[in-house]
Structures are given as structure tokens and as C-alpha cells.
Amino acid sequence: MTKPLHIGFIPLIDAAALIVAVDKGFTEAEGLDVALVREVSWSNVRDKLNIGLFDAAHLLAPVAIASSLGLGHIKVAIVAPFNLSLNGNAITVSSALHAAIMAEINGDRFDPMATALALSRVVTTRRKRGAEPLTFGMTFPFSTHNYQLRFWMAAGGIDPDEDVRLVVLPPPYMVDSIASGQVDGFCVGAPWNSIAVDRGVGQILHFGSEILARAAEKVLAIRQGWSEKNPQAVAALVRAAAGAAEFVEQPENRTEVARILARPEYVGVDADVILRTLEGRLKISADGTVRESSRYLLVGREGAPRPDPVQASWLYAQMVRWGQAAASPQALTTAMAVFRPDLYEAAIGIQGEHRRDRSNSIRAFAGPDFDPADLAGYLAAFKLRRGLP
Amino acid sequence: MGAESSPKIAIVDENPIRAAILEEGLREAGFTDVVRINEMQSLLSRIYALDPDVIVIDLENPSRDVLEQMFQVSRAVRRPIAMFVDQSDAASIQASVDAGVSAYIVDGLKKERLKPILDLCISRFNAFSRLQDELDRTKSALEDRKVIDRAKGILMKAKGLSEEEAYVLLRSTAMREKKKIGEIAQSILTASELLK
């Protein structure tokens, strides 16, 4: 490799496989010279990838799809030959909203249906009182965070566009915004939920993995044109990321990984907070209550690295449900073609093992089983939706 | 907004000097309705209160993602952005990303009216970067001069040289070792510190 590859990322724990691939020499071992570029906004990452300032990027999976469909911005075909993470988000609410939900709850407080119904009652009471609607922060219009929040609320009968306000906030601003009362809750990735808990301004209500058992979160995104011209570099990058993803998941490596990510040029937060995320052991409230989930964040386990087109079609279905995209079979095909298990498998040299049917791999806490072959039927089962399938 | 009136432009930039340079440039070009926003708290509601036709934002600003929300149709968004730049404007995007600025048109303004505004922002942003570079160079030149003066003093004392002779020695050493005079001077300072 003569020319260094420029790869953009946002300082989040779910960039771990990419950061470790470069920092621990996995990319170098593949003959790649990689310059990681830390960015401040998803819009910047998308634009710099689209116009060729970046060769690859750590990107929100829905942005890769939106870019390929030309939603919200210029249309540039993106491919994802590697999935950097599944899950990893959480819904955090202010202490006041937490108390209000708990006062209304019937049933298990860790059951998303119970909390969604309780939230719905809180919303109704506030409306009767003439109070301002509740405001929730999320990271980007095309983000799993947005869709997880909407999916959860809507299951309880809350219209996310009418009954509450959903606002985009850059992740580093989330904690201050909940502290100042600008938002009543948010859905964001690590480490920001834990930081809100540590500062005593919020409580983690749900892990994202309780809303959806498997949700594609960040992908390694590459322009389709570039990937076609540089197949060897793409394969080398996938192998390096796969090696790093496996490294990240070894329990004996976690302390080292947390220390690497903690460095100011990467994520720049306390290594202890990062370690909790990697271990899936999260303090959920200031009193020290800890909840564990082995599925909180999946980087190199349970087939997470393999891009699954079913995941892409679920994300597209959310775009249709909430009026961001028109329903069309062509668009569905385009969306699914963004996730490229073929490139992943060709690079890694494995087949079969992960080929089993994962059509029900999303496993949401509510609604029918997801079937990409019957998108209209799936969407019709939801009462609350914008776009008509 | 009438066709003749100047569009209202909001500049979102936490760097007050750059924002001032941009505002001045826009006013000189005849865009009289310019407002600066340097407070990122509740950016969206600030923007709704101002109700601008064009929003200009620097790319170092994480709040750029907040503006992307204005593409959406929802309760939180009152006046959606019609179009940022269309498919044919790849060159404009390239130039603006290179310069570090981005512009959004709010629904109602004709796209062709954005072009001169965007071009002006790009050139002002580039001018600001050049200014910044120049400032950095001047600063380091000043630093160099201080270091060279101190190194000259050390040489004059240690070797009984005149100021002129000390400078000639520094310069010839720098040329021989293919280094900058400032670097040689710095190593003299370091060495003398060690030998104290």
C-alpha cells in the first residue's frame, strides 16, 4: 500500500473494532497504512465519505442506507462489508421522568412494554395539565437511536411526532442537556448513558437490546465505486477489523482495549466507564444499582461482524414507517444491497457457519415477527405510522 | 419573502472572529440581513425564533447534526429545509467541505440564490484559514527570534564573541547541518540548560 487510507470515526465505544484494528497493528499486518480521522458530526462523516476525503468510515448503519437511497442528501452508493457493532445503545431518562414513569407502571420496570404504557399515561396527564410535551434527544434522523425510541414509545400508544418532541443532539451534549432540563430523556450509545448516571442527572431505563435483541448499529462504510476499484484493500480492511473485533471480545484484553479507547485522540473518556460498557455491566442509577447484559454491545461475538441484509431491510422499514422514505420494492432491494455479507465472507474465507436463516434475527419486544418479504404486511400491523405502505 | 429583499442569513459559528469576517463579507456583498448565533444550547429553537432563509455552519461544529433534523417533517420541525445542494452540485459540496463550511436553505428560498452566498462563505472561510496560518507562522517567527537572541547571548559569553560573530556562527552551523537557525538556537539553549 503506497497511499494511506483515510478513515473517519466518531468518538464512541462502538468504533472499538476500527480503532483497535489500527492501534494494535491489525491493519499494518494486512499491509494497510491507515490514518484515522476523528470527526465531530455524522453529517461531516457522511459528506467526507461521499466526496472521497475518506476512503472508509465508522458510520450509523441507517446513514449508509439513506445515502444509497439519496435521502436527506446527495445520493451516493455506499456498501458495508463489515458490521462494526450490534446494539450498544440505551434509553436514559431524567430522575424526574423516571419517578413519573415508576409512579404509573403496572408490571416489571425492566419490561419495555410496561414502561412504554406508563410513559403514555405520563404524557396524557401532562397534556391534561397543559404542560409542555416531553422532549427526547437522539443522535441523528437516520439512526438506530431514533428508531429504537420511536419503536418503544409507539408500542405504548405514543405518537413520536405528535405527543412528544424528538430532537437531534450531538452525543457529547446529551448529558448537559438532560442536566439543564432541555431534554427529559435520550437514546444514545456508550459512553454517554453511563456518564449521565455517574453525574447523577439520569437513570438508564432500558438497554437498546431490550427493545431489539439484534440491531445493526455502526458499519464500516465504503463508497461502492471505491470498493469495486480496490477489492484487495477492502478485503484487507475487513480482515483487520475482524481480527480486532475478536481481540476486543477477549475478556483478558478488555482492560487494554478500554485504555486504548480512553486516549484523548480516540474517545477521550475515563477507561473505567469504557470497561463497564465492554463488560455489559452498567450502573443504571446514581444509587449504584448495576444491571448486566451479555448482549448490551456485540462487537465480535454472535456473528455480529457479518453484515446482515435483513437488518438493512428492518432499518429501511423504519424509514418507511416514519415517513422518511417512500415504500418501493426497488428501494428495499437497494437498502438490502448496502449490507454485503458476500464481501465479508470472501475476505474472511468462511462460509456456511453464518449462513443460517436470520429472518427473525431482529426480535423486537413488540409487534409481529419481521419478514422482509412482506414489508407491507409487517408495517400494516402497526397502528402508529406515517408513510402508508 | 419578496424576490427583491435580502434573504435572512444565520451564521452558526462558535469562533467569533471567523463569524465576524463572514458577516462583514456578506454585508459587503449586499446581504444586509445577517445574524450570528454562537450559543449552541437550544440551537433549533433559536433558529425557529430567527426564522432565517439560509443557515451557514462551520464543520467543526457538532451541532451540524441538529440542522440535519430540519430535513424531517415532524412536530419539532416547523419549516423544513427544502434542499441542501442537489445532485449536480457535487463540486460545490467538495469546495465547501474543503473550506470547512456548510450551508442549508430553508424552504421558500430559490436554490440559485444560495450559490453566491455559498461561494462567498467558501472564500471567506479559506481567507480565514490563511489568516490563521499566517498568524501561526508569525507567532513561531517571534518565538524563534527570542530563542536566537538567547542563544546568541550564551555564545557571546562562552566564546567571547561579538553579537555579529555569534549570529554568523549560528547561521553557518544551521547551513552545515541543514537545519533552521531556530532549531540550532534551541539546541544551544537545551545544552546550556543541561550543563548548568
Interface residues (C-beta under 8 A of the other chain):
Chain A: V40 S41 W42 S43 N44 D47 K48 N50 I51 L53 G70 G72 H73 I74 K75 P133 T139 F140 P141 D161 E162 R165 L166 V167 V168 L169 P170 P172 Y173 S180 Q182 G323 Q324
Chain B: M40 Q41 S42 L44 L59 E60 N61 P62 S63 R64 D65 V66 L67 E68 Q69 F71 Q72 V73 S74 R75 A76 F84 V85 D86 Q87 D89 A90 I93 Q94 V97 S102
